[in-house]
Amino acid sequence: MTTVAAYAAPASKAPLERTTIERRAVREHDVLIDIKFAGICHSDIHQAREGWGEAIFPMVPGHEIAGIVSEVGPGVTKYKVGDRVGVGCLVDSCRECDNCKAGLEQHCTGGSVGTYNAIGKDGEPTYGGYSEKVVVDENFVVRIPEGLSLDEAAPLLCAGITTYSPLKHWGAAPGKKVAVIGLGGLGHMGVKIAHALGAEVTVLSQSLRKKDDGLKLGADHYYATSDENTFKELAGTFDLILSTVSAPLNFGAYLGLLKAGGALVNVGAPEEPIALNLFSLIGGSKTLAGSAIGGIPETQEMLDFCAEHGIGAEIELIAASEINEAYERVVNSDVRYRFVIDTATI
């Protein structure tokens, strides 16, 4: 066991505070990672405040982890000391079900293990990236290519894969019109990745406040959803709409923006249920879908794609002492576009 410093929420809705946690000794297939940077995802806030249901406390959030391997177990074959690596939202799964064998560990039927706010296969709670070090099985570690800086790569481990996976699955490509709802931590990555995939990209945001940013990130068009003319002007336009916001939307209105056969895919997860008139799906044979992160192979594919295309997250680097302030700013959409903790400050 190793004692490391971390920032934890001691209870639901409580401010995060500096503490110490125990990391397990390195097992045969484990990798010990010196964490250099940890992204702050809106998911961290939902879980620390029990917005998605009962949680485990004390909680050390953080599933956008970038760092350097400092020790490997005797059975490790994929990594060596000094390698640049990342850890995303998962640290284990059953590895035996059809989904795991297909590289879809996030859909493990035996129950995948989250990087934090979860119970590991050893019965111990998992603690995330707001800490100095983490011990993870090599099969749930990914390699960060040399072309990506570690601080800008950290958010790719959640925000990157969460948008890359549905964009690839639903066919974002040259000749396709893709809309991204929301230009936040997820949305700005969705714009960058959809653009790199060759699609014609439109941002649908509440206002035009971030229009210049959206166009710089790779959007071809930018519309305010607060303007009712937007929904008239863009009716029947898109092959694919990616919703990255965690607020409940008028999904009927957004489904009206799809071409026949188009898909509206959700990666944002509102805390409240939504209401939907099914005629908005039936008319035009449209699809309303969801997508959850991605498996380990696809996460590596995403990192390699981002390195090839020079894509990192747009970040604001903060000290650990600023985490609580950062949480409030995320809730108020006051970040461009991802807070990243410099873990040297823990």
N, C-alpha and C positions, 0 to 999 in steps of 0.2 A: 504493500500500500504506500502511496505517496500523498502527502498533504500539500495542496496547492491553494493559492488565493483565488477567489472568485467573487462575482457579484450575484446576489440571490434575492429573490422576493421571499420574505419570511412567511407571508400569508397573502391571501387573495387581496388584490388592490393595494397592498402595502408597498411603500417605496422600496426600491432595490437598495441593498446595502452590502458593503464589503464583508466577506466572511472567509472561512476556509472549508474545503471539502476534501474527501478522500478519493483518490483515483486508484483503481485496482492495480496490482502488480501485473507486469507484462506477461501474458500467457503465450503459448506456443505460436499462435497465429496473429498475435496482437502487434500493433504499431503504437509507440508513444510519440505524440506530436506536441512540439512546442508551438502553441497557438500564437500567431503574430497579429491576426486581425479577425474580428467577428462582426458580421453584419447584424443590424437590428431590423428584423422583419415585423410587419404588423401582426403576424401570427404570435410573436413573442408577447405582444401586449394583450391580445385576445386570451391567451392561456394564463398569463400572470394575473389577469383580472377575472378569470373564470367566465369569460364571455362565451366560451364554447362548452361549458359544463364543468363539473367538478374536476379539480386538478390536484397535483401532488406538491406539497410544500415541505421544506423550503425548496424553491424552484430556481435553478440556474438556467436561464433561457439561452438561446443561441444555436441556430442550425445553419449558419453561413460561416463556416470555419476555414481559415487558410493558415497554413503553418509549415513547419519544417520537421521532418522525422528526426527524432533524437535517440531512439532505441527501437530495435525490432526483436520479436521473439525468434526462437531457434528454427521454427518451421516456416517463417515468412519468406516468400519467394518474389513478391511483386515490388517490394520497396527496400531501400537501404537508407542508412543514416545520411542525412543531408538532402534527401529528396524534398521537393516542393509539393505539398499535397493539400487536399481539401476534404472536408466532411460536410455532408448536407443533412437532410432531414431524417435519415435512417442510420441506425448503427447495427441492426441485426434483423433477421427474419428466419422463417423455418427452413428455408433453402431447399425444401423437398416438394412443395406443391407445384402445380403446373405453372402458376404465375411466376414463382421464384425461378423455376427452370427456364422460363421464357425471358428472364431479365426484367420482370415487372415486380420487383420486391416490394414496391409501395402498395401493391394489391395482394400481398401474402395472405392466403386463406387461413394460415395458422397464426396470423397476427404479427405484423412487422413491429419493430421496436424503435420508437422515436428517439432522437438524439437527446431530448430532455422531456420531462413530464411523462415518463413512461417507466415501466418496470422491465428490466432486462431478463434474459433467460436464466440468469443466476439469482433472480429474485430481488436484486438490488435496484433502487431508483437510478435513472440516468440523469446526468447533469450535462448541460450544454456548453456552448462556446464562450460565454462571458467568464472565462477562466484562463489560467496560465498554461495548462496542459490538458490533454485528453488522451485516453487509451481506447483504441478502436480496432476491431478485427480488420485485417488487411483487405477483406473482401468488401468492406463498406467504406473504403478510402479510395479517393480518385487522385489522379496526377494532374497538377496544374502546369500546363505547358510554359516553357520559358518566355514565350511572347506576352504573357499576362503578368502584370504586377500583382503581388499578393493582396494588396488592399482593394484594388478594383476587381479582383477575381472573387473575393469572399462572397459578395452578394449573388454571384452566379450560381452558387450552390443551392439556393432556393429560388430567388427571383429569375435567374437565368433559365434553369431547367423547367420551372413552372410555366414559362411562356414558350420556350423552345419546343417542348413536347407536343402541346396541342397544335402549334403552328405547323410542325412537321406532319403530325397525324392527319390534320384536316387540309393539307395540301397547299399551304402558302407557297407560292412560286411565281415565276414570271407569267403574266397574263391573268393573275388573280387579283381581285380587289379585297383588301383586308382592312377592317376597322378595328381600332383598339379603344376600348372605353376606359378612360382614366389615364392620366399621365403622372403616375406616382412611381413607387419603387418597382412594382411589377410592370406597369404600363410603359415606362421608359425603356425597359429591356425588351418588351414586346415590340415596340416600334423599331428598335435597333435590329432585332433578329429578323422580323418580317421584311424589313428593307434589305438586309443582307441575303435573305432567301429569294429576293427578286420581285416580291409582290409590290403592288401599288398600295401605299399605306395612308390611311386617314385616321386622325385622332378625333375622338368624340369626347370632349371635356365639358364640364359645367360652364366654363367661361373661356374667353380667348386670352386669359392672363398668361398662359404658358405657351402661346402660339409660336413665338420665336424659338423657344427651346425645342418644341416638337419638330419644327422644320429642320433645325440643326441636327437633331437626332436621327433624321431620315424620313420623317413623314412628308408625303406629297401634298396632303390637304389637312386642314384643321377646322373643326366646326364646334360651335357652342351648343350644347344640348339644352341650355336654358332658352334658346331661341326656337320657338315652335316651328318656324319656317324650315329649320334644319331637317325635321322629320318629314316634311312635305318634299323638300328638295332632293333628299337622298333616298326616298322610297324605292325599294327594289334594286338597290345599287350593289350590295356586297355579296361576295361568295362566302366570306367568313367574318364573323365579329367575335373578338376576344374581349370578354368583360373582366377587368382586373380590379374592380372596386368591391369593397366589402360593405357597401350600402345597398339596401333593397331598391331595385329599379322597377320601372314600368316595363316589364319584359315584353308585353304586347307591342308597345311602341317600337322597341328595338328590333323585334322580329319583323316588323314592317319594313325595315331597312334592308332585309335580305332578298336576294334573288330567289326564284323558285329553286328548291333543293339546297338552299344555303344553310349554314349552321351558326348558331350563337353558342359559344363555348364559355363556360364560367370557370375562372380560376380564383376569383375573389369569393370569399365565403361570408356572407352576411350572417349576423347572429339571429336574425328574425326569419321566419318562413315567408315565402312569397305567394301571391295569388296570381293565377294565370287563366285567361280564357283560352281553352284549347283550340278554338277556331283560328287563333293566330298562328298555331302550328300546322293545323290541317290544311289551311289555305296556303298553297305554295309548297306543300310537302317539306316543311322546314324541320330542322333538328335543333332541339335545345339540349345541350350536353354539358358535362363537367369534365375536368381533368385535374389529376392530383400529381404534382411534382413529376418524377420520372424514375425509372429504375437506375441501377448503378451503371450498366453499360451505356444507356442513353445519356446519363449525366456526363460520362467521360466524352462521349461523342459531342455533346454540347460544348464542353470546355475546348476541345480541339477545334470545333467550328469557330468559336469566339476568338481563339488565338489566331486562326487563319485569316479572319476578317478584321482583326484589330478591335474587337469589341470587349470593353470592360464596362462595369457599372459607373454611373456618375455618382461620386461619393462626397460626403462631408465627413472628414475624419474627426473623431472626438476622443476625449479622455474618458476613462471609465466613470469618473466623478460626474460626468454630464449625462449619464444614462437616463435618469429620471426626467430631466429636462427634455431630452431627445424623445422620450415616450410621448410627452405632451405635444411636442411639435409634430410628431407623426400623426397623432390623432387629429391635429388641426391642419393637416396637409401642408405643413411648413418645413418641407425638406426637399432638396433637389440633388439627388433623388433617393439616396440611401445613406443612412448613417452607418458608419463603420467604426467600431471601437478599436483603438490602438491598445492591444492587451498588455503592452509594456507598462501602461499606466495603472494596471490593476495592482 
